[in-house]
Amino acid sequence: MKLFILSIIFFSFLSSIVIIDSNQNDPLKESIARGSEIYTDFCMQCHLPNGEGVENTFPPLANSDYLIQNRKASIRGIKFGQQGELIVNGKKYNGNMTPMGLEDDEIADVMNYITNSWGNKNNKIVTVEEVSKIKK
């Protein structure tokens, strides 16, 4: 009986390790975590900590229809900078965002972070390969 109970405890322990390990190896979650740090360093000054932006100046990233509906253009804007008119959540923005000098992997990570934060939901991970294919 003791052996049976020890076996159950052992297999329960192994199951919990597998569950914990699978959460730690989720590529999207890992990318989002890295993207959060990049956002803090490069994006937060204009788009603010909660992604709300500054009305009439810096478009919101929170609940952003533009981010979800214009994936390639969003990546391009981060990669090469953004100039000209954008309509985000029904409001016009006509500013200038200089290129941040981020590498393709950093752009993928920050895109995964912002498209999965503040009411945005994107289950299709942005990859380094996808970012590398975006041209000016």
Secondary structure, 3 states (H helix, E strand, C coil): CHHHHHHHHHHHHHHHHHHHHHHHCCHHHHHHHHHHHHHHHHCHHHHCCCCCCECCCECCCCCCHHHHHCHHHHHHHHHHCEEEEEEECCEEEEEEECCCCCCHHHHHHHHHHHCCCCCCCCCCCCCHHHHHCCCC
